[in-house]
Amino acid sequence: MIIKGKKNSFLRGKAQTIKPLIQIGHEGLSDNLLDQIELQVNKNELIKISLLQNTMVDANGLIDALTEFDDQIVPVQTIGSKVVIYKKAPKIKNRKISLELEKI
């Protein structure tokens, strides 16, 4: 799934105000880290991930791994070492951003 146009602009705007919830360092991607990312994105819908300088993972490799891990995760934006991803929350009580997104 790819989000384009006004919806993508809306998500990028929301992402400017959030801080990275996940940092990926020299250990790179592990199953545990992917589980943590999925847990956070299911809870918050929109998260920012920071790639530290000592990591061997690049932004495109991270996006490929995440979309392979869960096909509902959508990359929103990549700027340098920051990656923003979105996924509609499975629990209705956690759907804040997706409700706003549907109005656009």
N, C-alpha and C positions, 0 to 999 in steps of 0.2 A: 504494500500500500504506500502510495506517495501522496503527500499533502502539498497542494500548490496554491498560489495566489494569495488571497486575503487571509485564508486560514493559516498558511505558513507564516505570513507577516505577523498575525496575531500571536502565534506561538513564539516566534523570535522575540517579539516585544515582551512577552511574559518572562522569557528566559533571561532577559537582561537584568531582572531584579532578583534572581535567585543565585545562591552560591553553590559551588560544586558539592554534591553529596558524596561522591565517590572519587577517590584518587587511585590511579593505577601507577605503581612504581616498578622497581626492578624485577619483581616476581612475575609481572605480566598477568595474563589472563589465566585464571584457574576456574574450575567448576564452582568452587565456593564463591569466588568473586562474581561470576555470572549469576549465581543464585541471589546474591546480595543486590545486584543491579536489578534483577527482575522483581525482587521484593520491594525495592524502593520505587520503581516505576509503576508497580501495581498500586502502591499506596498514594503516590504523589502525582501520577500521570505525566508530569514533565520534570525531567531531572537533567542536571548538568554534570558531566564527568570530566575530570581533569587528568591529563596525562603528564606525569612528572618527567623531568629531564632524563632521569636514569632508566626509563622504561624502553623496552625494545619494541613495544607496540605502537603503531602509528594510528592516526584517526580512521583511515579507511579500513585497516585491519580490524579495529575495534567494531566499527559499524558492520562489517561482514560477519564477524563472530556473533554479534548480538542478534542480527536478523536471522542468522542460521539457528541460533539458540531458541529464539521466539519470533515467529514470523509476524506477530502483531506489533512489534516494536518498530517505530518509524523514526529515522534520523531527521532532525529538524534543521540543524545548523552545525557547521564545523568551522571554528575560528582558531587557528594555531593549534594549541594543545588542549582546547576545550571542545567537547562534543555534547550537543544537546539532543536528547531523545524524548519521544512521546509515545505513550500507549494508553488507550482508553482503559480506565480502571474496571476490573471485573465486578467489584462491589459497588453498588449504587451509592452508598454513603461516601465513597471516596471520589465520586465524579463531580468535580467542580469545574475544571478547565474544559472538559468535554461537553458539559452542558452549555458553556459560553460559546464553544466552538460550533455547536450545532445551530446557534442563532445566526451565525455569519453566513 
